[in-house]
Amino acid sequence: MFSQNYKLIQLDHVSSTNLHAADLLSCKSLTEPTVIVASYQTNGKGQGNNHWESAASQNLLFSVVVFPQKIKAKEQFYISKITAIALQEILSARIPGVKIKWPNDILVRTTKISGVLIENTLKADLIGSSVIGIGINVNQSEFPIPATSLKNEAGMEFELSALLNSFLDAFHYWYEILLSRDFAQIDLEYYKHLFGFQEWLRFSWGGIEFEAFIEGVETDGYLVLKARDNKIFKFGFREVDFLL
């Protein structure tokens, strides 16, 4: 049974579920919480100019569209946080070693299993709509880049619709917490599962390698690192690389 909290749009193939959602929003065809699911994407979007590669009908490729109009633009990274929390929750129920990697990846130990791309539209200082694009490697075994899947980790295949429903239930739970503005509860859960939180890791910044630990993530999404010499550095998306 599909989640009662979201309208379902099921597509065989599409260039990108995020682009499809954006098109529907632009012509005002989406007015209620919706999930758009595709069996295959011809041009799956990742952060920046990256692409999300996925074999047809083997993985979960979808976008969740919500209208979090109580959330301020400066608080929009909390949408990323609750998405990551929900993903960590449903994946860790099936396999061990699942962590959230700033800003928007889900790892099994140090290997990527899921990615998120969030695109918000703003109304003044509030969020009008949020398109949350998600790819989860489920039943694919081989990848052109270092990655893993539920099948690779658990040694079995998973039913895609059941996994999607599990995510939507978890996401909706945390979305309601977000709308109630209980940021403290979200932060507590996020940091509990954040890869490298208060642990020494190696990073690269402008070709310079250094050791630091993650001290926190600010409301606007900036990563706060503390280096060995106790200097504090703040980085936006794609400004610093993890050396895993």
LUMKOLFI-667516 format. One record per residue: x, y, z of N, C-alpha, C in turn. Coordinates in pm, 1 decimal, decimal comma, always signed. Each point is the difference from the previous one (the first is absolute). Layout:
BEGIN
X:Y:Z:X:Y:Z:X:Y:Z;
...
***
This chain:
BEGIN
+84,6:-120,5:+0,0:-84,6:+120,5:+0,0:+87,7:+124,9:+0,0;
-30,1:+93,1:-92,3:+82,3:+120,2:-11,3:-30,9:+98,5:+112,2;
+101,2:+74,5:+41,1:-14,0:+97,6:+108,6:-117,2:+94,6:-25,7;
-84,5:+17,2:+100,9:-117,2:+86,9:-14,8:+35,5:+147,9:+7,5;
+124,4:+31,2:+36,3:+39,9:+139,8:+17,3:+42,7:+67,2:-129,9;
+18,3:-80,1:-106,3:+54,8:+55,1:-123,6:-76,1:-51,8:-121,6;
-24,4:+88,8:-93,9:-52,4:-39,4:-130,6:+113,7:-67,2:-78,1;
-29,9:-104,0:-73,5:+101,4:-73,9:-75,7:-10,9:+29,8:-148,9;
+113,9:+32,2:-61,2:+12,6:+7,2:-145,5:+107,1:-101,0:-39,3;
-39,4:-103,3:-73,4:+91,2:-107,9:-39,2:+33,4:+14,5:-148,1;
+130,5:+5,0:-31,5:+46,0:+16,6:-137,3:+90,0:-116,1:-39,3;
-8,2:-39,6:-125,9:+88,4:-105,2:-49,4:+141,6:+54,9:-13,9;
+13,0:+108,8:-74,3:+130,6:+65,6:-10,7:-21,0:+150,4:-14,1;
+101,2:+74,6:+40,7:-6,9:+144,9:-0,6:+143,1:+52,3:-1,5;
+19,8:+122,1:-46,2:+136,3:+54,0:+1,5:+50,8:+11,7:+143,2;
-85,5:+53,4:+88,4:+33,2:+14,4:+141,1:-129,2:+22,9:+76,6;
-18,4:-69,4:+110,7:-122,6:+21,1:+77,8:-3,4:+141,5:+57,6;
+116,0:+56,5:+32,9:+2,2:+137,9:+48,6:-43,8:+98,3:-108,2;
+48,1:-21,5:-122,8:-40,1:+87,7:-110,5:-149,0:-14,8:-29,3;
-49,7:-122,4:+6,7:-142,7:-22,6:-22,2:-82,1:+70,5:+107,2;
+44,7:-7,3:+123,9:-69,8:+69,2:+108,7:+2,3:+150,7:-21,2;
+115,0:+52,3:-42,1:+11,6:+144,0:-23,8:-95,0:+45,7:-110,1;
-13,1:-81,8:-105,2:-92,5:+33,5:-109,2:-144,3:+3,4:+50,9;
-37,2:-98,5:+81,3:-136,4:-4,1:+53,6:-26,5:+117,8:+93,8;
+99,8:+36,7:+77,6:-15,2:+115,4:+90,7:-14,8:+129,6:-79,5;
+76,9:+11,6:-108,2:-2,3:+124,9:-77,5:-135,3:+24,6:-65,6;
-71,7:-108,4:-33,2:-133,9:+17,5:-59,1:-110,1:-24,1:+103,4;
+42,3:+2,1:+128,2:-93,9:-9,4:+113,3:-83,4:-128,7:-2,0;
+60,9:-109,1:-48,5:-68,9:-128,6:-1,7:+19,5:-78,2:+130,0;
+91,9:+45,3:+84,3:+22,0:-63,7:+129,7:-40,8:+95,9:+110,8;
-94,9:-42,2:+79,9:-46,3:+85,7:+110,0:-4,0:-75,0:+132,7;
+33,2:-128,7:-1,2:-3,4:-80,7:+121,5:+127,7:-83,3:+7,4;
+36,6:-48,7:+119,8:+120,2:-82,5:+11,8:-6,0:-118,0:-97,3;
+107,2:-16,6:-76,7:+1,2:-96,2:-109,8:+134,7:-70,0:-6,3;
-1,7:-126,6:-41,7:+124,6:-70,4:-30,2:-4,9:-43,9:-145,6;
+106,9:+31,0:-72,4:+12,6:-35,9:-140,8:+106,9:-107,5:-9,7;
-38,9:-117,4:-49,2:+90,2:-115,2:-5,7:+23,1:-38,6:-146,0;
+125,6:-28,8:-34,3:+32,4:-42,5:-136,0:+76,7:-131,5:+4,2;
-28,5:-85,8:-95,9:+76,4:-124,1:-12,1:+139,3:+27,1:-54,5;
+10,2:+106,7:-82,4:+129,9:+32,2:-60,4:+6,9:+149,7:-26,1;
+118,0:+57,9:+23,7:+24,8:+140,9:-30,6:+106,6:+8,1:-108,4;
-27,3:+78,4:-104,0:+99,4:+16,2:-106,7:+101,2:+107,6:+33,4;
-34,7:+87,3:+95,0:+91,3:+109,3:+35,5:-15,0:+31,7:+148,4;
+19,8:-103,5:+83,0:-13,6:+18,0:+144,4:+95,1:+106,3:+51,7;
-49,1:+87,3:+87,1:+78,3:+113,6:+46,6:+65,9:-29,9:+134,0;
+124,8:+46,0:+11,3:+69,8:-0,1:+127,7:+40,0:+142,9:+34,6;
+81,8:+14,7:+102,1:+44,7:+133,5:+38,7:+86,4:+61,1:-110,2;
-15,4:+131,9:-23,5:+78,9:+69,2:-100,6:-26,8:-57,4:-138,0;
+109,2:-39,1:-68,1:-12,7:-57,8:-133,5:+2,9:-152,6:+2,4;
-9,4:-58,1:+118,0:+4,8:-145,4:+11,8:-129,9:-64,1:-48,7;
+11,5:-126,5:-39,0:-116,4:-76,6:-43,2:-15,2:-122,2:+89,9;
-124,8:-43,5:+17,3:-26,6:-120,4:+78,4:-23,2:-113,5:-97,1;
+94,3:-96,9:-2,8:-8,2:-114,2:-91,4:-72,8:-115,0:+69,0;
-95,6:-60,3:-70,8:-76,7:-108,9:+59,6:-53,3:-91,8:-108,5;
+12,3:-130,8:+23,0:-56,0:-97,4:-94,3:-152,3:+1,2:+7,7;
-63,6:-26,7:-112,7:-146,4:+6,0:-8,4:-66,0:-102,5:+91,4;
-100,6:+45,3:+74,7:-89,3:-84,4:+81,4:+69,0:-75,4:+113,1;
+123,4:+38,9:+34,1:+71,5:-70,7:+106,2:+12,2:+81,1:+129,1;
-25,2:+128,6:-11,5:+21,1:+88,2:+114,7:-118,7:+91,8:+20,5;
+2,8:+74,0:+109,0:-104,6:+98,9:+25,0:+47,0:+137,0:-46,7;
-76,2:+59,8:-90,9:+26,3:+132,4:-54,4:-128,0:+80,3:+15,2;
+1,4:+99,8:+85,5:-125,3:+71,0:+24,6:+25,1:+140,4:+53,3;
-102,6:+81,5:-10,3:+2,1:+135,0:+55,9:-124,0:+18,5:+86,0;
+20,9:+53,3:+117,6:-109,8:+35,8:+89,9:-19,9:+150,4:-8,4;
-123,5:+41,0:-21,9:-32,5:+143,0:-7,8:-85,3:+36,8:+120,6;
+47,1:+96,2:+78,2:-74,0:+47,7:+116,8:-2,9:+152,1:-2,3;
-84,5:+54,7:+84,7:-20,7:+145,4:+4,3:+18,3:+48,9:+144,8;
+126,3:+4,6:+45,9:+29,3:+31,8:+140,8:+0,3:+150,8:+26,2;
-116,0:+61,7:-16,4:-5,7:+146,4:-0,7:+17,6:+63,7:+137,3;
+14,9:-82,8:+104,5:+31,0:+55,0:+132,0:+151,1:+11,1:+22,6;
+77,4:-53,2:-94,3:+144,6:-5,8:+16,5:+65,6:+115,9:-74,0;
+87,2:+70,5:+70,2:+67,1:+115,8:-58,6:+109,7:-43,9:-96,2;
+30,2:+87,8:-94,2:+104,3:-30,1:-98,4:+132,5:-31,6:+68,0;
+31,5:+72,2:+106,4:+128,1:-22,6:+69,2:+1,3:-131,7:+77,1;
-115,7:-64,4:+12,1:-9,6:-128,2:+70,3:-10,4:-118,9:-96,1;
+19,1:+23,4:-129,1:-31,9:-102,2:-99,4:+88,1:-124,3:+9,9;
+117,3:+8,8:+60,2:+82,9:-120,2:+11,5:-64,6:-104,5:+90,4;
-96,7:+41,4:+81,1:-70,3:-98,9:+82,2:-79,9:-98,5:-84,2;
-36,7:+38,9:-121,7:-66,3:-94,5:-89,9:+98,9:-109,0:-38,9;
+124,6:+39,5:-25,7:+104,3:-97,7:-28,8:+23,6:-90,9:+119,9;
-1,9:+57,7:+119,4:+24,4:-79,2:+120,6:-107,1:-106,8:+20,8;
-127,3:+38,0:-12,3:-105,2:-99,8:+26,1:-3,8:-106,0:-109,1;
+35,8:+37,7:-123,2:+7,3:-98,6:-108,3:+109,5:-101,8:+29,7;
+116,3:+49,9:+40,4:+111,5:-88,7:+32,6:-32,7:-89,1:+119,0;
-65,9:+56,1:+100,9:-38,8:-79,0:+117,8:-93,5:-114,2:-40,4;
-99,5:+31,1:-83,4:-95,4:-102,2:-44,1:+69,0:-108,9:-81,1;
+92,3:+39,2:-87,1:+73,8:-98,5:-78,8:+86,0:-88,4:+89,7;
+70,6:+61,9:+93,0:+83,5:-77,4:+91,6:-84,6:-98,8:+79,7;
-115,6:+44,7:+40,0:-89,5:-82,5:+81,9:-46,9:-125,0:-74,4;
-46,3:+18,2:-123,4:-55,4:-115,7:-71,9:+109,4:-93,4:-51,7;
+116,6:+55,4:-34,0:+108,7:-84,9:-48,9:+66,8:-75,5:+114,0;
+17,3:+66,0:+113,8:+65,7:-65,9:+113,2:-88,9:-109,3:+60,1;
-130,4:+4,0:-29,7:-87,8:-108,3:+42,7:+23,0:-126,3:-81,5;
+73,9:+13,4:-111,8:+20,0:-112,7:-90,1:+146,1:-43,3:-11,3;
+93,5:+94,1:+21,4:+143,0:-31,6:-7,8:+74,3:+81,2:+106,1;
+118,2:-46,6:+43,4:+77,2:+75,9:+99,3:+91,3:+103,9:-65,8;
+53,0:+89,5:+81,6:+104,8:+92,5:-43,2:-46,6:+120,1:-78,7;
-127,4:+39,5:+11,7:-54,3:+110,5:-79,9:+22,9:+132,8:+71,2;
+59,2:+95,5:-72,0:+29,5:+132,0:+55,3:-44,8:+110,2:-96,8;
-22,6:+118,2:+55,1:-30,8:+118,7:-79,0:+131,0:+73,7:-28,1;
+29,0:+27,0:-125,9:+120,2:+77,4:-34,7:-41,5:+138,2:-49,2;
+50,4:+101,5:+67,7:-29,8:+137,2:-41,3:+46,3:+21,5:-143,5;
-77,4:+72,3:-84,5:-127,8:+60,1:+36,7:-121,7:-88,2:-26,0;
+13,1:-100,7:-90,5:-124,8:-65,5:-42,7:+18,4:-141,8:-52,5;
+101,0:-70,0:+46,8:+19,1:-138,9:-40,6:-26,2:-93,2:+118,0;
-36,1:-123,0:-31,1:-11,4:-104,2:+100,7:+105,4:-105,5:-32,4;
+80,3:-34,8:+100,6:+109,0:-95,9:-16,4:-29,9:-129,0:+73,0;
+56,7:-108,5:-52,2:+14,6:-123,1:+77,4:+150,2:-10,3:+26,4;
+36,7:+19,8:+124,4:+140,2:+17,4:+38,9:+55,8:+122,3:-74,6;
+76,3:-16,7:-109,2:+50,2:+116,2:-73,5:-44,4:-0,4:-146,1;
-100,3:-82,9:-33,9:-42,9:-13,5:-139,6:-143,2:+48,8:-16,2;
-23,2:+76,1:-106,2:-130,3:+63,1:-22,4:-106,6:-101,6:-39,4;
-116,7:+12,0:+63,1:-115,0:-82,9:-35,6:-119,3:+84,1:-43,1;
-0,9:+127,8:+37,3:-114,6:+85,2:-31,8:+45,0:+145,4:-10,0;
-65,9:+74,2:-87,6:+28,0:+142,1:-16,2:-128,1:+81,0:-3,4;
+13,4:+127,7:+33,5:-115,6:+89,4:+10,5:+31,8:+131,0:-72,1;
-96,1:+51,1:-74,0:+10,3:+133,5:-60,2:-128,9:+75,0:+30,3;
+12,4:+109,2:+74,3:-117,9:+76,7:+42,0:-0,7:+135,2:-70,7;
-114,0:+33,0:-58,5:-15,9:+127,1:-70,8:-123,7:+71,0:+54,9;
+23,2:+114,7:+62,9:-107,0:+75,1:+64,9:-37,8:+123,1:-79,9;
-128,2:+35,4:+5,5:-43,6:+130,3:-49,5:-40,4:+84,1:+120,5;
+30,9:+127,6:-7,3:-20,8:+88,5:+114,2:-111,8:+99,2:-26,6;
-72,1:+32,7:+106,2:-98,2:+108,1:-1,6:+40,6:+96,6:+109,2;
+61,3:+112,1:-43,8:+57,9:+94,8:+95,2:+104,1:-74,4:+84,0;
-15,9:-1,4:+131,9:+100,9:-66,2:+84,0:-44,2:-139,7:+42,6;
-104,5:-55,0:-65,4:-49,8:-133,0:+33,7:+16,2:-94,9:-118,5;
-3,8:-130,8:+27,4:+6,3:-100,2:-105,8:-141,4:-23,5:-53,2;
-16,0:+17,2:-129,9:-130,1:-25,4:-60,8:-19,9:-146,8:-30,0;
+98,7:-59,8:-67,4:-6,4:-142,9:-30,6:+139,7:-58,5:+6,6;
+5,0:-128,6:+22,6:+127,1:-71,2:+6,6:-10,5:-127,2:-81,9;
+92,9:-18,0:-93,3:+8,6:-122,2:-79,9:+122,3:-76,9:+49,1;
-25,8:-118,0:+56,5:+105,4:-79,6:+62,7:+25,2:-122,2:-86,4;
+104,4:+7,0:-81,3:+33,7:-110,7:-87,8:+88,3:-100,6:+71,7;
-35,2:-128,1:-9,3:+70,3:-104,3:+73,8:+27,7:-118,6:-91,3;
+121,0:-50,8:+8,2:+34,2:-125,7:-64,9:+52,8:-95,9:+105,3;
-53,9:-120,0:+4,4:+46,7:-103,8:+91,8:+40,6:-121,8:-82,6;
+124,4:-42,5:+14,7:+45,5:-122,2:-66,7:-58,8:-119,8:+74,6;
-85,4:-74,1:-68,5:-72,4:-108,7:+66,5:+45,8:-136,4:-51,4;
-35,1:-33,1:-124,7:+25,9:-135,4:-51,4:+107,6:-5,2:-107,9;
+65,1:+111,8:-27,8:+110,1:+2,3:-96,4:+126,3:-54,3:+67,5;
+76,0:-82,0:-73,7:+118,5:-63,6:+58,1:+131,2:+65,0:-42,7;
+4,9:+52,8:-122,7:+124,5:+56,8:-51,1:-21,4:+146,3:-35,5;
+104,4:+81,8:+23,1:-9,7:+144,2:-19,9:+123,2:+51,2:-74,2;
-17,3:+105,6:-81,8:+114,8:+55,6:-73,5:+94,3:+79,8:+89,8;
-45,6:+36,4:+118,8:+81,4:+73,4:+97,5:-11,8:-71,2:+134,1;
+89,6:+28,6:+94,8:-11,6:-65,6:+131,0:-136,1:+27,8:+64,7;
-75,9:-104,0:+23,8:-133,1:+11,4:+60,5:-39,7:-138,4:+48,8;
-103,0:-4,0:+81,8:-53,1:-127,2:+45,8:-151,6:+5,3:-4,4;
-63,6:-109,9:+36,9:-145,9:-9,5:-5,5:-48,6:-87,1:+114,2;
-129,8:+3,8:+23,5:-58,1:-88,3:+100,2:+26,8:-146,2:-33,9;
-13,1:-36,1:-126,6:+23,5:-138,0:-41,6:+143,4:-42,1:+27,6;
+95,5:+87,9:-33,0:+140,2:-33,0:+23,8:+29,3:-17,3:+148,5;
-63,9:+80,1:+82,2:+28,0:-3,6:+143,6:-74,4:-112,1:+70,6;
-122,0:-28,6:-42,7:-83,4:-98,0:+70,8:-1,6:-137,2:-66,9;
+46,9:-7,0:-125,4:+1,0:-128,1:-70,7:-137,5:-46,4:-43,2;
-92,5:+93,8:-16,8:-135,8:-34,3:-42,3:-61,1:+120,0:-70,8;
-108,1:-24,8:-74,8:-69,4:+108,6:-68,1:-112,2:+53,7:+88,0;
-38,4:+124,6:-28,1:-103,1:+67,9:+79,0:-111,7:+48,0:-91,0;
-119,7:+2,0:+54,1:-117,6:+45,3:-74,9:-4,6:+152,3:+2,2;
+3,2:+61,5:-118,3:+17,8:+144,4:-10,4:-115,3:+78,0:+61,9;
-124,2:-41,0:-25,7:-113,9:+77,1:+50,0:-7,8:-4,2:+152,3;
+35,8:-113,5:+59,8:-0,9:-9,5:+145,8:+105,7:+90,8:+60,7;
+115,7:+6,7:-64,6:+107,4:+87,2:+48,2:-40,5:+146,8:-13,2;
-64,9:+34,6:-111,1:-47,2:+136,6:-18,9:-100,6:+37,9:+108,7;
-92,6:-87,4:+28,9:-98,1:+28,3:+105,0:+66,2:+17,6:+135,8;
+100,1:-81,3:+27,9:+73,0:+14,0:+126,1:+65,7:+137,3:+8,6;
+60,0:+42,8:-111,5:+61,7:+132,8:+1,0:-103,9:+108,8:+21,3;
-111,9:-5,9:-72,9:-101,2:+105,5:+9,8:-57,4:+9,6:+140,7;
-18,2:-114,0:+65,5:-48,8:+2,1:+137,8:+101,1:+66,1:+92,5;
+128,8:-36,0:-16,5:+104,5:+58,7:+83,7:+15,4:+149,2:-29,4;
-1,1:+34,2:-129,1:+14,5:+140,5:-37,7:-115,4:+82,4:+55,5;
-122,3:-49,5:-11,7:-115,3:+76,1:+46,9:+6,0:+23,8:+150,0;
+46,4:-100,3:+73,9:+15,8:+15,7:+145,0:+92,5:+117,5:+31,1;
+115,0:+3,9:-67,7:+96,5:+107,1:+26,4:-43,9:+132,7:-60,3;
-75,2:-5,2:-108,3:-53,4:+123,0:-60,6:-97,4:+69,4:+95,5;
-81,4:-78,2:+68,2:-91,4:+57,7:+98,9:+77,9:+63,3:+115,7;
+109,8:-63,3:+39,2:+86,0:+59,0:+104,0:+60,5:+131,0:-49,7;
+40,5:+3,6:-126,8:+52,8:+123,5:-58,4:-104,7:+110,6:+0,8;
-122,3:-32,3:-42,8:-105,4:+101,6:-3,7:-35,4:+50,3:+139,8;
+23,3:-83,3:+101,4:-22,7:+44,3:+138,7:+117,5:+81,5:+52,2;
+104,2:+9,2:-83,0:+119,7:+80,5:+28,8:+78,6:-53,9:+119,1;
-0,9:-130,8:+14,7:+80,4:-62,5:+105,0:+138,7:-30,6:-57,6;
+76,6:+106,1:-23,1:+131,5:-15,0:-61,7:+96,9:-76,0:+89,6;
-15,5:+11,7:+130,1:+90,6:-66,6:+93,6:-8,4:-151,8:-15,2;
-121,6:-53,2:-15,9:-16,1:-145,2:-16,0:+62,1:-46,3:-131,1;
-16,6:+79,7:-105,5:+58,8:-33,6:-130,0:+152,1:+0,1:+10,2;
+56,1:+102,7:+61,6:+145,6:+8,7:+13,1:+55,8:-118,5:+77,8;
-66,0:-36,1:+106,6:+46,1:-111,0:+83,2:+9,2:-128,6:-81,1;
-103,8:-28,5:-79,2:-1,5:-122,3:-80,7:+100,1:+7,8:-114,7;
+12,8:+117,1:-59,6:+92,3:+20,3:-112,3:+144,2:-24,0:+43,3;
+40,8:+61,7:+110,2:+138,0:-13,4:+45,4:+30,7:-142,2:+48,1;
-100,3:-68,7:+46,8:+19,1:-138,3:+46,2:+50,9:-88,8:-113,2;
-39,1:+33,2:-123,7:+32,5:-85,5:-114,2:+91,0:+69,6:-101,9;
+54,5:+117,1:+32,5:+81,4:+75,9:-95,0:+141,0:-57,3:-8,3;
+39,7:-38,7:-119,3:+134,1:-53,4:-22,9:+105,4:+103,3:+37,9;
+95,3:-40,3:+86,9:+110,8:+87,5:+37,7:-30,9:+100,8:+108,1;
-120,4:-4,3:+56,1:-33,0:+98,4:+103,6:+89,6:-20,7:+121,9;
+78,0:+102,5:+29,9:+95,1:-0,3:+112,0:+97,6:-117,5:-8,1;
+35,7:-36,9:-124,6:+102,9:-100,4:-25,4:+101,8:+59,3:-97,9;
+126,7:-31,9:+18,9:+103,4:+51,7:-88,5:-8,8:-66,2:-137,1;
-6,1:+85,3:-103,8:-3,6:-45,6:-138,5:+96,7:+83,2:-82,0;
+30,6:-48,3:-120,1:+83,4:+78,6:-91,2:-89,9:+66,2:-105,0;
+33,0:+126,6:-30,0:-75,0:+79,8:-96,6:+97,0:+62,5:-99,9;
-54,2:+45,1:-111,4:+77,9:+73,6:-99,3:-72,1:+130,0:-33,4;
+75,1:+108,8:+3,9:-55,9:+132,1:-27,6:+97,4:+74,3:-91,4;
-42,8:+22,3:-124,2:+86,1:+70,3:-95,4:+132,5:-68,9:-21,8;
-0,3:-133,6:+2,7:+122,8:-75,2:-20,4:+82,5:-22,4:+125,0;
-41,0:+58,5:+111,5:+71,5:-15,5:+127,2:-72,4:-104,2:+84,6;
+74,4:-101,3:+44,7:-57,9:-102,1:+86,2:+22,8:+36,6:+146,4;
-101,0:-28,5:+81,6:+12,2:+29,5:+142,5:-89,6:-91,8:+80,1;
+27,6:-8,8:+130,0:-80,7:-80,1:+91,3:-89,1:+91,5:+81,4;
-123,6:-43,5:+19,7:-94,1:+79,1:+80,9:-111,4:-92,5:+45,1;
-80,5:+47,9:+93,9:-122,4:-72,3:+29,8:-119,0:+92,3:-18,0;
-113,4:-61,7:-28,1:-122,3:+77,4:-21,5:-52,5:+45,4:+134,9;
-5,1:+132,1:+15,2:-51,5:+57,0:+124,1:-150,7:+21,2:-8,0;
-51,8:+16,9:-121,0:-143,4:+18,9:-15,5:-36,6:+40,3:-141,6;
-128,2:+14,9:-22,6:-53,2:+50,0:-127,2:-95,4:+113,0:+34,7;
+23,5:+117,6:-56,6:-80,6:+116,8:+35,0:-138,5:-6,9:-64,9;
-88,9:+84,4:+47,1:-137,8:+1,7:-49,0:-6,3:+15,3:-151,5;
+92,8:+77,8:-56,5:+0,1:+23,2:-144,9:+75,0:-109,5:-75,9;
+45,0:-104,8:+70,9:+63,9:-112,8:-65,7:+151,1:+3,7:-3,8;
+61,7:+107,9:+49,0:+145,9:+6,8:-1,7:+59,7:-103,2:+95,4;
+104,2:-68,8:-48,1:+71,2:-99,4:+79,8:+105,8:+70,8:+84,2;
+1,0:-27,7:+129,1:+96,3:+61,9:+91,2:+103,3:-103,7:+40,2;
+126,7:+25,5:-37,1:+109,3:-90,6:+30,8:+97,4:+64,0:+98,7;
+54,1:-81,5:+89,0:+103,5:+44,5:+93,0:+128,1:-75,6:-31,9;
+105,1:+74,5:-38,8:+126,3:-61,7:-40,7:+84,7:-35,1:+122,4;
+110,7:-69,4:-25,0:+88,1:-44,2:+107,7:+54,6:+117,2:+81,8;
+17,3:+116,5:-65,7:+51,6:+117,9:+70,6:-112,0:+81,9:+64,3;
-118,8:-59,8:+7,4:-118,9:+60,8:+62,2:-62,5:+113,0:-81,3;
+48,2:+22,2:-123,1:-63,5:+99,1:-85,6:-133,9:-53,4:-49,5;
-98,7:+88,9:-11,0:-133,7:-36,0:-46,5:-16,4:+43,3:-145,3;
-49,0:-90,2:-83,7:-26,0:+29,1:-140,3:-145,3:-32,3:-32,1;
-59,1:+81,8:-88,2:-136,8:-23,3:-44,3:-1,5:-13,8:-152,0;
-70,5:-103,0:-47,6:-2,8:-28,8:-142,6:-143,0:-17,8:-48,9;
-27,3:+57,2:-118,5:-125,6:-23,1:-66,8:+8,6:-124,5:-87,5;
-110,9:-32,6:-68,7:-4,5:-118,1:-86,3:+112,3:+5,7:-103,4;
+68,4:-115,7:-17,0:+103,7:-18,2:-102,4:+125,3:+83,4:+23,3;
+15,5:+58,2:+117,0:+120,1:+79,2:+27,5:+110,2:-83,1:+66,3;
-34,3:-115,5:+54,1:+97,8:-85,4:+66,2:-33,1:-144,7:-32,7;
+104,1:-82,6:-12,4:-18,4:-141,9:-33,3:+40,8:-87,3:+118,1;
-79,4:-103,8:+24,7:+37,8:-103,3:+94,5:+99,2:-93,8:-68,2;
+106,6:-35,7:+67,0:+94,6:-97,7:-52,8:-26,4:-132,3:+72,9;
-87,5:-80,7:-58,7:-43,5:-122,7:+65,7:+96,8:-115,1:-26,3;
***
